[in-house]
C-alpha cells in the first residue's frame, strides 16, 4: 500500500484545491522539519504536503533540514515522494517554463548533512545510487503528464549547487561539460536520503530561467517568478492527473 507525499519547492508553497484535514508538527532525531506536515485530500485522495522552504518561504537551500523532512515523512508512513523543484536550464531544450523529470543527478553541494548513516552504526552502510530516482514512479508521472496533455522531457541530469547565490557562467560551462542539463539547489541530499530510507522518490522540475551565460538577458527574480508561476500551472495538472490515476483513496 502506497502513501504519497508532495514536497513543494519555490513557487509551490501550497496547492489550490487541497482539502486540508489536519496539520501536524513533528520533532525528529534530526531536529525540526521545514514546516508542519499538511494532511489533505485532492479529489478524495489522501496526500501529505510539505513546504521545503518553510511556510512562509524563508529557508534558503543550504539551510533546509533535509534529514528531518525525509525522516518525518517516513515516520508518517509515506512510501512515495514527488518533489517539485525550480531549476535553471543549461542545454538548449531546457527553456524557461519547460517541465522535466530528471533521471540523473550530480551533487556539487557541500557542508550539508547528507546521510542517516553517520553515527552509532553497527557496520558501515552504503546504498546503491545508480538510479537516484525511482523508475516506477517516474514512469507513472510520464503517463500522468501524457494524460494531462502536458509536454515534458522524460530525462535530464540535474546538477545540485550549494546556493543561495546563482552560478557563474564558468560554473555553468563546467556543469554542461560534466553532462548537466539542469541546475538547482535542493535536489541533494534529498534524493539520497529518500533512497536511504527505501522511499520511492521522483522529481518534477520547472525551468525558471536560462542558467548563467545561456542567455544575453540578465537573470532577475521577476522573470524567474513569472516563469515559475506559468510552469507550476502545468505541474499542478500533472499532479492532479497522477493523484486521480494512481493515488489511493
Secondary structure, DSSP 8 states (H G I E B T S, - for coil): ---EEEEE-TT-SS-TT-EEEEEE--EETTEE-SS-EEEEEETTEEEEEEETTTTTT---GGG--HHHHHHHHHHTT--EEEEEEEEEE-STT--TT-EE---EEEE---SS---S-SSS-SS------SSSS-HHHHHHHHHHHHHTT--EES--EEEE---SS---HHHHHHHHHHT-SEEESSSTTHHHHHHHTT-EEEEEEEEEEE-TTSSSS---HHHHHHHHHHHHHHHHHHHHHHHHHHS--
